Amino acid sequence: MKFIYSQFSDEVLVGIEACGYSEWFERMLHDLGHEVWVGDATKIRRRARSRQKTDRRDAELLIDLLLKDEFPRINRLSFESLEILRRLRYRHRLVQMRTRMRNSLQAIALGSGIVLKSKLRTKRGRAKLNDLPLSPVLSEQRSGWLEMIGEVERRIAQVEGELEKAAVGDERVSRLRTHPGVGLLTGLYGEHTKKWMACQYRLRERAGHPPRNPPATAGGPDSPSSPCRYLGVRCI
């Protein structure tokens, strides 16, 4: 596949239908210097002249839409934004794992007649938990949960360090973080999903379903009345 597209010396415009696992193909074409447009599969299918679906007819339809400038292109995040969002999702899953493990330790403490709650995160709370007289099975589970929590917290700190490096080099993220209540995670998420949220706002307006408090005059993505402010509340 790479050999075929590497034969073209000039930039080539390639149109494909949106699907779940086409990122490797888009990245390959991007590395070769070609431009990739991803189209809405439902809208493309509506433009088909025949109900019979074959690879050749699909390719002819895509070429026809591209030549007529009627290709239903959808908004796509950049590869840089995708990498940042992957790190944010990875951190989110690690935090969920840590919460479940802490809840298991809370259950062990409650079963022994002690309520720790937020004290479990402190050294004194950990010391009280370690001093509890437990059965051999619960004692083994306590040690295992504490060990895994330490490993997960180490990985969370590592991911946050990588995110901090990415945020320091981005002037827009630094500007967002100057606002009250906007930290590292919210600033990165808001910046790297801004264009997508603005696009979703426009699509909802066309469908007759605007957000609850739409701005009177929706300005650009950086303006205070940007639709990102209203969509970002739910997304973040």
C-alpha positions as CSV (number, residue, x, y, z in Angstrom):
1,M,0.0,0.0,0.0
2,K,2.8,2.4,0.9
3,F,4.7,1.6,-2.3
4,I,1.6,2.5,-4.4
5,Y,1.1,5.9,-2.9
6,S,4.8,6.7,-2.8
7,Q,5.0,6.6,-6.6
8,F,3.2,10.0,-6.8
9,S,5.7,12.8,-6.7
10,D,3.2,15.6,-6.3
11,E,0.6,16.1,-3.5
12,V,-2.4,13.9,-4.0
13,L,-5.9,14.5,-2.6
14,V,-7.4,11.2,-1.2
15,G,-11.0,10.9,-0.1
16,I,-12.2,8.0,2.1
17,E,-15.3,7.2,4.1
18,A,-15.1,7.6,7.9
19,C,-14.5,4.3,9.6
20,G,-13.2,3.1,13.0
21,Y,-9.6,2.0,12.2
22,S,-8.3,4.1,9.3
23,E,-5.9,6.2,11.3
24,W,-2.9,4.1,10.2
25,F,-3.9,4.8,6.5
26,E,-4.3,8.6,7.2
27,R,-1.0,8.8,9.0
28,M,0.8,6.9,6.2
29,L,-0.6,9.3,3.5
30,H,0.2,12.3,5.7
31,D,3.8,11.1,6.1
32,L,4.1,10.8,2.3
33,G,2.9,14.4,1.8
34,H,-0.6,13.7,0.6
35,E,-3.8,15.3,1.8
36,V,-6.6,13.1,3.2
37,W,-10.3,14.1,3.3
38,V,-12.6,11.9,5.5
39,G,-16.2,11.9,4.5
40,D,-19.5,11.3,6.3
41,A,-20.3,7.7,5.3
42,T,-24.1,8.2,5.6
43,K,-24.2,11.3,3.4
44,I,-21.9,9.6,0.8
45,R,-24.2,6.6,0.7
46,R,-27.2,8.8,0.1
47,R,-25.5,10.1,-3.1
48,A,-25.1,6.6,-4.5
49,R,-27.0,6.0,-7.8
50,S,-27.4,2.3,-7.2
51,R,-28.3,0.3,-4.1
52,Q,-25.8,-2.4,-5.0
53,K,-22.6,-1.7,-3.1
54,T,-19.2,-2.7,-4.4
55,D,-15.7,-1.4,-3.9
56,R,-15.5,-0.1,-7.5
57,R,-18.8,1.8,-7.3
58,D,-17.9,3.3,-4.0
59,A,-14.5,4.4,-5.4
60,E,-16.3,6.0,-8.4
61,L,-18.7,7.8,-6.2
62,L,-15.9,9.2,-4.0
63,I,-14.1,10.4,-7.1
64,D,-17.2,12.0,-8.5
65,L,-17.9,13.9,-5.3
66,L,-14.4,15.1,-5.1
67,L,-14.4,16.4,-8.6
68,K,-17.7,18.1,-8.2
69,D,-16.6,19.7,-4.9
70,E,-19.5,18.0,-3.1
71,F,-17.5,15.7,-0.8
72,P,-19.2,15.7,2.7
73,R,-16.0,16.3,4.6
74,I,-16.1,15.9,8.3
75,N,-13.9,17.7,10.8
76,R,-10.9,15.7,12.0
77,L,-8.5,16.4,14.9
78,S,-4.8,16.7,14.1
79,F,-2.4,13.9,15.0
80,E,-0.9,16.1,17.7
81,S,-4.3,16.7,19.3
82,L,-5.1,13.0,19.1
83,E,-1.9,12.1,21.0
84,I,-2.7,14.7,23.7
85,L,-6.3,13.3,24.1
86,R,-5.0,9.8,24.3
87,R,-2.7,10.8,27.2
88,L,-5.7,12.5,28.9
89,R,-7.9,9.3,28.5
90,Y,-5.1,7.1,29.8
91,R,-4.7,9.3,32.9
92,H,-8.5,9.2,33.4
93,R,-8.5,5.4,33.3
94,L,-5.6,5.3,35.8
95,V,-7.5,7.6,38.1
96,Q,-10.6,5.4,37.9
97,M,-8.4,2.4,38.8
98,R,-7.0,4.2,41.8
99,T,-10.5,5.2,43.0
100,R,-11.7,1.5,42.8
101,M,-8.6,0.4,44.8
102,R,-9.1,3.0,47.4
103,N,-12.8,2.0,47.7
104,S,-11.6,-1.5,48.4
105,L,-9.3,-0.3,51.2
106,Q,-12.2,1.8,52.6
107,A,-14.3,-1.4,52.7
108,I,-11.6,-3.2,54.6
109,A,-11.3,-0.4,57.1
110,L,-15.1,-0.2,57.6
111,G,-15.3,-3.9,58.1
112,S,-12.8,-3.4,61.0
113,G,-14.8,-0.6,62.5
114,I,-12.7,2.4,61.3
115,V,-13.9,5.2,59.1
116,L,-11.0,6.7,57.2
117,K,-12.5,8.5,54.1
118,S,-10.1,11.2,52.9
119,K,-7.6,10.3,55.6
120,L,-6.7,7.2,53.6
121,R,-4.7,9.5,51.4
122,T,-2.5,10.7,54.2
123,K,0.4,9.0,56.0
124,R,-1.5,8.9,59.3
125,G,-4.5,7.2,57.6
126,R,-2.2,4.7,55.9
127,A,-0.6,4.0,59.3
128,K,-4.0,3.4,60.9
129,L,-4.9,1.0,58.1
130,N,-1.6,-0.9,58.4
131,D,-2.1,-1.3,62.2
132,L,-5.5,-2.9,61.8
133,P,-5.7,-6.6,63.0
134,L,-6.9,-8.4,59.9
135,S,-7.2,-12.0,58.8
136,P,-4.5,-13.4,56.6
137,V,-6.6,-13.0,53.5
138,L,-7.5,-9.4,54.2
139,S,-4.0,-8.6,55.2
140,E,-2.7,-9.9,51.9
141,Q,-5.3,-7.9,50.0
142,R,-4.4,-4.8,52.0
143,S,-0.8,-5.1,51.1
144,G,-1.6,-5.8,47.4
145,W,-4.0,-2.8,47.1
146,L,-1.5,-0.4,48.7
147,E,1.3,-1.7,46.4
148,M,-0.8,-1.3,43.3
149,I,-2.0,2.2,44.3
150,G,1.6,3.3,44.6
151,E,2.4,2.0,41.1
152,V,-0.7,3.6,39.6
153,E,0.1,7.0,41.3
154,R,3.6,6.8,39.9
155,R,2.2,6.3,36.4
156,I,-0.3,9.1,36.9
157,A,2.6,11.4,37.9
158,Q,4.5,10.3,34.8
159,V,1.6,11.1,32.4
160,E,1.0,14.4,34.1
161,G,4.7,15.3,33.6
162,E,4.4,14.6,29.9
163,L,1.2,16.7,29.7
164,E,2.9,19.5,31.5
165,K,5.7,19.5,28.9
166,A,3.2,19.7,26.1
167,A,1.3,22.5,27.8
168,V,4.4,24.6,28.5
169,G,5.2,24.8,24.8
170,D,1.6,25.9,23.8
171,E,0.9,29.6,24.2
172,R,-2.9,29.1,23.9
173,V,-3.0,26.5,26.7
174,S,-0.9,28.8,28.9
175,R,-3.4,31.6,28.2
176,L,-6.4,29.4,29.1
177,R,-4.7,28.4,32.4
178,T,-4.7,32.0,33.5
179,H,-8.5,31.8,33.9
180,P,-9.8,30.9,37.3
181,G,-10.7,27.2,37.6
182,V,-8.8,26.2,34.4
183,G,-5.9,23.9,35.2
184,L,-3.6,21.7,33.2
185,L,-6.1,19.0,32.1
186,T,-9.0,21.4,31.3
187,G,-6.7,23.7,29.4
188,L,-5.3,20.9,27.2
189,Y,-8.7,19.4,26.6
190,G,-10.3,22.7,25.7
191,E,-7.5,23.7,23.3
192,H,-7.3,20.4,21.5
193,T,-11.1,19.9,21.1
194,K,-12.0,23.6,20.4
195,K,-12.4,23.3,16.6
196,W,-14.4,20.0,17.0
197,M,-16.7,21.6,19.6
198,A,-17.3,24.6,17.4
199,C,-18.2,22.3,14.5
200,Q,-20.6,20.3,16.7
201,Y,-22.3,23.6,17.7
202,R,-22.9,24.5,14.1
203,L,-24.3,21.1,13.3
204,R,-26.7,21.2,16.3
205,E,-27.8,24.7,15.2
206,R,-28.6,23.4,11.7
207,A,-30.5,20.4,13.1
208,G,-32.6,22.8,15.3
209,H,-31.1,21.6,18.6
210,P,-28.8,24.5,19.9
211,P,-27.3,24.2,23.4
212,R,-29.3,25.4,26.4
213,N,-27.7,28.8,26.7
214,P,-26.5,29.7,23.2
215,P,-24.5,33.0,22.8
216,A,-26.3,36.0,21.4
217,T,-23.5,36.5,18.9
218,A,-21.2,33.4,18.6
219,G,-17.7,34.8,17.8
220,G,-14.6,33.0,16.9
221,P,-13.1,30.1,18.9
222,D,-11.0,32.6,21.1
223,S,-13.8,35.0,21.8
224,P,-15.6,35.0,25.2
225,S,-18.9,34.3,23.4
226,S,-17.5,31.3,21.6
227,P,-19.8,28.2,21.4
228,C,-16.9,26.2,22.9
229,R,-17.7,27.7,26.3
230,Y,-21.2,26.2,26.1
231,L,-20.3,22.8,24.7
232,G,-17.1,22.5,26.8
233,V,-19.1,22.4,30.1
234,R,-20.5,19.0,29.3
235,C,-17.5,17.6,27.5
236,I,-15.0,18.6,30.1
